[in-house]
């Protein structure tokens, strides 16, 4: 069966022009697209609107493939089966397709029933393919759309807000006032997504500090004190005065929490404050806030004070006193221990030789390295306190007796138990028995000699317990097991041996106002920042100064630096033990990215490997 498509066009004088095109395909298309067999240049027709296919029984089937209906003898349908012998009229927009049949095949006569050009009806040529005439005029439409926008995006949200005012929890579903939201809330406030009024209490009034403090009264720190904050910010200058005046007029006073703690920036962690917001207050702050103890800071690479770690004043106790001291003053710190780093890290001394002898058992290398004694914490941020049994006892043994295959050791950190164990040892054991007192060993002949040896041995047995005091004195004196590493307190009186150990405090975090993670520097050698190989005194403070950090870290906009660093990289909004939000977000992204290279059991980004190379070149050139 053949489809014969007859297109009827009307000339300006009313004459009809018929063009016939036969198609032998079993299926032909109908639509505005010129590739269709039945091309209908009508905006009311989809580019590919429907198809006509031949059936085995001689009928034809018309099916919509665009989801838009067409009419068959005046009825809208999505598909229809038509007998060409009976005929039918199929409507697509302003066109009618008359279906008939003759000996040549199925005849599809296409005719426009609405004028397409001035040849049939006077019409503006520019409006042929527009909706002009079907809609109201431009003025009415414009005002109508204005009213619609006001109703949809102003009146409806206000009505929703007013309806749910005072409701603690809104029901599930869409709420019109959420259309005013500029973005999703952060993870910290995600639970408030459906309760806008928790923060936006009054209509057309920005979020106030009082609203924030309802929840954050306990965890807000000094920045929440408005008088100090405004003093630190100073008065606006120049064009900023105009902006401040507008902000004040629209209920946006300066120094609000939300000026730094911005919300609706998208899901995830709350966006860290940009450096300029920190510098607005901290640059030249001492001139405005004269009683502050903080030094001026505006950019880590160019305007930042030297680090001021919190050093021990006196070790011991749960919260020992500390004092912040600038590293420019080359401070020292006594923590109760004696430990020369240079001897332990030497590659040629006795410590290195001992390490090589014990390497098979403990995995030491040619000499000791930092990781042999210092163990990172579970997060890799800081290090666990050095533990005698875990980190030192493999070389510094406290053993004093072996019973069978069991070795008894002195109790570390318990001077009273050390004295008790040594006294018990000397009471329960005797001196070494001379060979003269029996057995088949060779000995000097004569009974007198035997009597003398027996007498000496009996005297040694009698005075054996008293030798415990001498052993205790040796343990706590120079050259003894305790004295070599600890400060020892002398006995309370002559003849007594109640020695004591001075308190020890190991500091795990020196800079509580800033953040540093060792995990982020795993690809660096410890000695590139810590001068342990040249330190012969445990009081040396082996912390790198700001100059060392600036070899890799520049300011926020210092693209020449290996790692451009903002204020939020090291400083959290509020002083606590957690990492700044920027660091947390970077760690989260690092865990998500699979394109990392394993190096020493750590995930290192390819870009970081270049930074390591640059860093090592700088160290080698010093």
C-alpha positions in Angstrom: 0.0 0.0 0.0 1.2 3.5 -0.9 0.6 6.8 1.0 -0.2 9.7 -1.4 0.1 13.0 0.4 -1.7 15.9 -1.4 -0.7 19.4 -0.1 -3.3 22.0 -1.0 -2.1 25.7 -1.1 -4.3 28.7 -1.8 -2.9 31.6 -4.0 -3.7 35.3 -3.5 -6.6 35.2 -6.0 -8.1 32.1 -4.4 -6.9 29.4 -6.7 -5.9 26.0 -5.2 -2.5 24.5 -6.0 -2.3 20.7 -5.3 1.1 19.0 -4.9 1.1 15.2 -4.6 4.0 13.1 -3.2 3.8 9.3 -3.0 5.4 7.4 -0.1 6.0 3.7 -0.1 7.0 3.5 3.5 4.8 1.5 5.9 5.0 4.5 8.4 5.2 8.2 7.8 5.5 11.1 10.2 3.4 14.2 10.8 4.8 17.4 12.4 6.4 20.8 12.1 9.7 19.3 11.4 10.5 19.5 7.6 11.8 15.9 7.7 8.3 14.6 8.2 6.4 13.3 5.1 3.4 15.5 6.2 5.0 18.8 7.0 2.6 21.2 8.8 4.2 24.7 9.3 2.0 25.5 12.3 3.2 26.4 15.8 0.2 24.5 17.2 1.8 21.3 15.9 4.8 19.7 17.6 8.0 19.1 15.5 7.3 15.4 15.6 3.6 15.2 16.5 2.3 11.8 15.3 2.9 8.9 12.9 0.6 7.1 10.4 1.3 3.4 9.8 -0.4 0.8 7.6 -2.1 -2.2 9.1 -2.3 -5.7 7.6 -6.1 -5.5 7.2 -5.9 -2.4 4.9 -6.7 0.1 7.7 -4.3 2.8 8.9 -3.4 3.7 12.5 -2.6 7.3 13.6 -0.7 7.5 16.9 0.6 10.6 18.8 4.3 10.4 19.7 4.5 13.8 21.3 2.0 13.4 24.1 -0.3 16.0 22.3 -3.7 15.1 21.0 -5.2 15.4 17.6 -8.8 15.4 16.4 -10.6 12.7 14.4 -13.9 13.9 13.0 -14.0 16.6 15.8 -13.0 14.3 18.7 -9.7 14.7 20.4 -7.7 11.4 20.6 -4.2 10.1 21.2 -4.5 7.3 18.7 -7.1 6.2 16.2 -7.7 3.4 13.6 -9.3 4.6 10.4 -10.7 2.7 7.4 -9.6 4.7 4.3 -12.6 3.4 2.4 -14.9 5.1 4.9 -12.8 8.2 5.1 -12.3 10.7 7.9 -11.0 14.1 8.8 -8.0 14.4 11.1 -7.1 17.8 12.6 -3.7 19.0 13.6 -3.7 22.7 14.8 -4.9 24.8 11.9 -4.7 21.9 9.4 -7.1 19.2 8.4 -6.0 15.9 6.8 -8.8 14.2 4.8 -8.3 10.5 4.6 -9.6 8.6 1.5 -8.8 5.7 -0.7 -8.5 5.0 -4.4 -6.7 2.5 -6.6 -3.4 4.3 -6.1 -3.4 3.9 -2.3 -4.4 5.9 0.7 -5.0 9.5 -0.1 -4.0 12.1 2.6 -5.2 15.5 1.5 -3.7 18.2 3.7 -5.4 21.7 3.8 -4.9 24.7 6.0 -8.3 25.8 7.4 -7.0 29.0 9.0 -5.2 31.7 7.0 -1.4 31.4 6.9 -0.5 34.5 4.9 -2.0 37.6 3.5 -2.9 35.7 0.4 -6.0 34.4 2.1 -6.6 36.9 4.9 -5.2 40.3 5.9 -2.8 39.7 8.8 0.4 41.2 10.2 3.2 39.1 8.8 5.2 39.5 12.1 2.3 37.9 14.0 1.9 34.8 11.9 3.7 32.6 14.4 2.8 34.5 17.6 0.0 34.3 20.1 -1.1 37.8 19.2 -4.9 37.9 19.1 -5.2 34.9 21.4 -4.2 36.8 24.5 -5.1 40.1 26.1 -3.0 43.2 25.1 0.5 43.8 26.4 -0.6 46.4 29.1 -3.2 44.1 30.5 -0.9 41.1 30.4 1.9 43.0 32.1 -0.3 44.2 35.0 -1.8 40.8 35.2 1.6 39.1 35.6 2.6 41.8 38.1 -0.4 40.9 40.2 0.3 37.2 39.8 3.9 37.6 41.0 2.8 39.7 44.0 0.1 37.1 44.9 2.4 34.1 44.4 5.7 35.5 45.9 4.5 38.1 48.4 0.9 37.7 49.6 1.0 33.9 49.7 4.3 33.7 51.6 3.2 36.4 54.1 -0.1 34.5 54.6 1.8 31.2 55.2 4.2 32.9 57.6 1.3 34.5 59.6 -0.7 31.2 59.6 2.2 29.2 61.2 3.4 31.9 63.6 3.9 30.4 67.0 3.7 26.8 65.7 6.7 24.9 67.0 6.8 22.3 64.2 5.2 22.7 60.8 3.5 19.7 59.0 5.3 18.0 56.1 4.8 19.6 52.7 5.5 22.7 50.7 5.2 26.1 52.5 5.1 29.2 50.4 7.4 31.3 52.6 10.3 28.9 51.7 10.3 30.5 48.3 12.1 33.5 49.9 15.0 31.3 50.9 18.2 32.1 49.2 19.6 28.6 49.6 19.7 25.5 51.7 20.7 25.6 55.4 24.0 24.2 56.6 24.3 20.9 58.5 24.4 22.8 61.8 20.9 24.2 61.2 19.5 21.6 58.9 16.8 20.6 61.5 15.3 24.1 61.0 14.7 23.7 57.3 10.9 23.6 57.8 10.7 26.2 60.6 11.7 29.5 59.2 10.3 31.4 62.2 12.8 29.8 64.5 15.3 32.4 63.3 13.1 34.9 61.3 10.9 35.9 64.2 9.4 39.1 62.8 8.3 39.8 59.3 10.7 41.9 57.2 13.1 42.1 60.1 16.6 40.5 59.7 17.8 37.8 62.1 18.7 39.4 65.4 21.5 38.5 67.9 18.8 37.7 70.5 17.5 34.9 68.3 21.0 33.4 67.8 21.7 33.6 71.6 18.5 31.7 72.4 20.4 28.6 71.3 24.1 29.6 71.4 24.4 31.3 74.8 26.7 28.6 76.1 29.0 28.3 73.2 29.4 31.9 72.1 32.6 33.5 73.2 33.9 37.1 73.5 32.9 38.1 69.9 29.3 38.0 71.1 30.0 41.1 73.3 28.6 43.8 71.1 30.4 46.8 72.7 33.9 45.2 72.2 33.0 44.0 68.8 31.8 47.4 67.6 34.9 49.1 69.1 37.2 46.6 67.3 35.4 47.2 64.0 35.7 51.0 64.2 33.5 53.5 62.5 32.9 53.1 58.7 34.8 55.4 56.5 34.2 56.8 53.0 31.5 55.1 50.9 31.1 52.5 53.6 29.2 55.2 55.6 26.4 55.2 52.9 26.1 51.4 53.1 26.0 51.5 56.9 23.2 54.2 56.8 21.1 52.0 54.4 21.7 48.9 56.6 20.6 50.8 59.7 17.5 52.1 57.9 16.5 48.5 57.1 16.9 47.1 60.6 20.4 45.8 60.0 22.6 47.2 62.8 26.4 46.6 62.6 28.1 43.8 64.5 25.4 41.2 64.2 26.2 37.5 64.4 25.1 36.9 60.8 27.7 39.3 59.4 30.3 36.6 60.0 28.2 33.5 60.5 26.4 33.5 57.1 23.7 31.0 56.4 21.7 29.8 53.3 25.0 29.2 51.5 24.1 25.6 50.7 24.1 22.2 52.4 27.1 20.9 54.1 29.3 22.7 56.7 28.6 26.4 57.3 30.8 28.5 55.0 33.9 29.8 56.8 34.2 33.6 57.1 36.2 35.2 54.4 39.5 36.7 55.4 38.4 40.2 54.8 35.8 40.0 57.5 38.5 38.9 60.0 40.8 41.7 58.8 38.1 44.3 59.2 38.5 44.0 63.0 42.0 42.5 63.5 43.9 44.8 61.2 45.1 47.8 63.4 42.8 46.6 66.2 45.1 47.7 69.0 44.5 51.4 68.1 40.8 51.0 68.5 40.6 48.4 71.3 43.4 49.6 73.5 43.0 47.0 76.3 43.2 43.9 74.0 46.0 41.4 74.4 45.7 40.2 70.8 48.2 41.5 68.3 47.2 42.9 64.9 46.7 40.4 62.1 45.4 40.9 58.5 47.1 38.3 56.3 49.2 35.2 57.2 51.8 35.9 54.6 52.3 39.6 55.2 50.7 40.7 58.4 50.6 38.2 61.2 52.3 38.1 64.6 54.8 35.5 65.7 53.3 32.4 67.3 52.8 32.6 71.1 52.5 29.1 72.5 51.2 28.5 76.0 54.2 27.3 78.0 54.2 25.5 81.3 55.1 27.6 84.3 55.2 24.6 86.7 54.6 21.0 85.6 52.2 18.8 87.6 48.6 18.8 88.5 45.4 18.5 86.5 45.5 22.0 85.0 49.1 23.3 85.5 49.6 27.1 85.1 50.7 28.3 81.6 51.9 31.5 80.1 51.8 32.6 76.4 55.3 33.6 75.2 56.4 34.7 71.7 58.8 32.4 69.9 60.9 35.5 69.1 61.9 35.4 72.8 63.4 31.9 72.3 61.6 30.5 75.3 62.3 27.2 77.1 60.0 24.9 79.0 60.7 22.5 81.8 58.2 19.6 81.8 59.9 17.4 84.4 61.9 15.2 82.1 65.5 15.0 81.0 65.8 14.0 77.4 68.6 15.0 75.0 67.1 14.6 71.5 70.5 14.9 69.7 72.0 11.8 71.5 68.9 9.7 70.7 68.8 10.8 67.0 72.6 10.5 66.4 73.5 8.2 63.6 76.9 7.2 65.1 76.6 7.1 68.9 75.8 4.3 71.3 72.0 4.8 71.0 72.2 4.2 67.3 74.3 1.0 67.9 71.7 -0.2 70.4 68.9 0.5 68.0 70.7 -1.6 65.3 71.1 -4.5 67.7 67.4 -4.3 68.6 66.2 -3.6 65.0 65.1 -7.2 64.4 62.8 -7.2 67.4 61.5 -3.6 67.3 61.9 -2.6 63.7 64.5 0.2 64.3 66.6 1.5 61.4 70.2 2.5 61.2 69.4 5.1 63.9 66.4 6.2 65.9 63.8 8.4 64.2 61.0 10.5 65.7 58.3 7.9 64.9 60.1 5.3 67.0 59.0 7.1 70.2 56.2 9.4 69.1 52.9 7.9 68.3 50.1 9.9 66.4 46.7 10.1 68.0 43.7 8.4 66.4 43.0 11.5 64.2 46.6 12.1 63.2 46.3 15.7 64.4 48.6 15.5 67.5 50.7 12.9 69.3 50.0 10.7 72.2 52.0 11.3 75.4 55.3 9.4 75.4 54.8 6.2 77.5 57.6 4.6 79.4 56.5 1.0 78.9 55.5 1.4 75.3 58.1 3.8 74.0 61.2 3.7 76.2 61.4 0.3 78.0 62.8 -1.5 75.0 66.1 0.4 75.7 65.7 1.7 79.2 64.9 -1.5 81.1 63.7 -1.4 84.8 64.3 -5.1 85.3 65.9 -6.2 88.6 65.2 -9.9 89.0 64.4 -13.0 87.0 62.4 -15.8 88.4 62.3 -18.7 86.0 61.4 -17.1 82.7 59.6 -14.1 84.4 61.4 -10.8 84.7 60.4 -8.5 87.5 60.6 -4.8 86.9 60.5 -1.7 89.1 57.1 0.1 89.0 57.5 3.1 86.8 55.9 6.3 88.2 55.4 4.8 91.7 58.4 5.6 93.9 56.8 4.0 97.0 56.4 0.7 95.1 60.0 0.9 93.9 61.2 1.1 97.5 58.8 -1.7 98.6 59.8 -4.1 95.8 63.6 -3.6 96.5 63.2 -4.2 100.3 61.1 -7.3 99.6 63.7 -8.5 97.1 66.6 -8.1 99.6 64.6 -9.7 102.5 63.6 -12.8 100.5 66.9 -13.5 98.8 70.4 -14.2 100.1 73.8 -13.2 98.9 75.6 -15.3 96.4 76.9 -18.5 98.1 80.7 -18.9 98.0 81.9 -22.2 96.4 84.0 -22.9 99.5 80.9 -23.8 101.5 80.1 -27.1 99.9 79.8 -29.1 96.8 82.6 -30.6 94.7 83.9 -27.3 93.4 87.6 -26.6 93.7 88.5 -24.5 96.8 91.4 -23.4 98.9 92.5 -26.2 101.3 92.4 -26.0 105.0 89.6 -25.9 107.7 90.5 -22.4 108.8 89.8 -21.0 105.4 86.4 -22.7 105.4 85.5 -21.2 108.8 86.5 -17.7 107.6 84.4 -18.0 104.5 81.4 -19.4 106.5 81.7 -16.5 108.9 81.8 -13.9 106.1 78.8 -15.4 104.4 76.8 -15.5 107.7 77.5 -11.9 108.2 76.4 -11.1 104.7 73.2 -13.0 105.2 72.6 -11.0 108.4 73.1 -7.7 106.9 71.4 -8.5 103.5 68.1 -6.7 104.2 69.9 -3.5 105.1 71.5 -3.4 101.6 68.0 -2.5 100.2 68.5 1.1 101.3 71.7 1.3 99.4 70.0 -0.1 96.3 67.2 2.4 96.6 69.7 5.2 96.9 71.5 4.1 93.8 68.3 3.9 91.8 67.4 7.5 92.6 70.9 8.9 92.4 73.1 10.0 89.5 73.5 7.1 87.1 70.4 5.3 88.4 67.4 4.3 86.4 65.2 7.1 87.7 67.7 9.9 87.9 68.7 9.7 84.2 65.3 10.8 83.0 63.5 12.4 85.9 64.0 15.2 88.4 64.4 13.5 91.9 63.3 15.1 95.2 65.8 14.3 98.1 64.9 12.4 101.2 63.1 14.3 103.9 65.8 13.6 106.5 69.4 12.2 106.8 69.5 8.4 106.8 66.1 8.1 105.1 65.5 6.9 101.5 62.1 8.4 100.8 63.1 9.8 97.5 60.4 11.2 95.2 59.9 12.1 91.5 59.2 15.6 90.4 55.9 16.0 88.5 55.8 15.5 84.7 53.5 17.2 82.3 53.6 16.5 78.6 52.0 19.2 76.5 49.9 17.9 73.6 48.8 21.3 72.3 50.7 24.6 72.6 48.6 27.0 70.5 45.0 26.8 71.7 44.1 29.9 69.7 45.1 28.2 66.5 44.9 24.8 64.8 47.6 22.6 63.4 47.2 19.1 62.1 50.2 16.8 61.7 48.1 14.5 59.5 48.1 17.2 56.8 51.9 17.3 56.8 52.6 13.5 56.8 54.7 13.8 53.6 57.2 16.1 55.5 60.2 15.0 57.6 59.7 15.9 61.2 63.2 17.5 61.3 62.3 19.9 58.5 60.2 21.8 61.1 61.5 20.6 64.4 65.2 21.0 65.2 65.5 17.9 67.2 68.8 16.7 65.9 70.6 19.7 67.4 68.8 19.9 70.7 70.8 18.7 73.8 68.4 19.9 76.4 64.9 18.7 77.2 63.9 22.3 78.0 64.4 23.3 74.3 61.0 24.3 72.8 61.1 22.5 69.4 58.3 24.5 67.8 58.7 26.0 64.3 58.3 29.8 64.1 56.1 31.6 61.6 59.0 32.0 59.2 59.2 28.2 58.8 55.5 28.0 58.1 55.6 30.8 55.6 58.0 28.7 53.4 54.9 26.9 52.3 51.9 28.9 53.6 51.1 32.3 52.2 48.1 34.6 52.6 44.7 34.1 51.1 45.6 35.8 47.8 49.3 34.9 47.5 49.2 32.6 44.5 52.9 32.3 44.4 52.9 30.4 47.7 52.6 26.6 47.8 49.5 26.7 50.0 47.4 30.0 50.0 46.0 30.1 53.6 43.0 32.0 54.9 42.4 32.9 58.6 39.8 30.1 58.7 42.4 27.5 57.9 43.9 27.8 61.4 41.4 29.7 63.5 37.9 28.6 64.4 35.1 31.0 65.1 35.0 29.9 68.7 37.9 28.6 70.8 37.4 24.9 71.4 39.3 21.6 70.8 37.7 21.0 67.4 39.2 21.7 64.0 38.1 24.9 62.1 35.2 24.3 59.7 37.4 24.9 56.7 39.7 22.0 57.7 36.8 19.7 58.4 35.4 20.4 55.0 38.7 19.7 53.3 39.1 16.5 55.2 35.6 15.5 54.1 36.4 16.3 50.5 39.6 14.3 50.8 37.8 11.2 51.9 35.3 11.6 49.0 38.0 11.8 46.3 39.3 8.5 45.0 42.0 10.0 42.8 44.7 9.9 45.4 48.1 8.2 45.5 49.1 6.0 48.4 52.3 7.0 50.1 53.4 5.6 53.4 49.9 4.4 54.1 48.6 8.0 53.7 46.3 9.5 51.0 48.2 12.3 49.2 46.8 14.3 46.4 48.9 14.6 43.3 49.1 18.4 43.7 50.5 17.9 47.2 53.4 15.8 45.9 54.6 18.8 43.9 54.3 20.9 47.1 56.5 18.4 48.9 59.1 18.5 46.2 59.2 22.3 46.4 59.3 22.2 50.1 62.3 19.8 50.2 64.2 22.0 47.6 63.8 25.0 49.9 65.1 23.0 52.9 68.1 21.7 50.9 69.0 25.3 49.9 69.0 26.6 53.4 
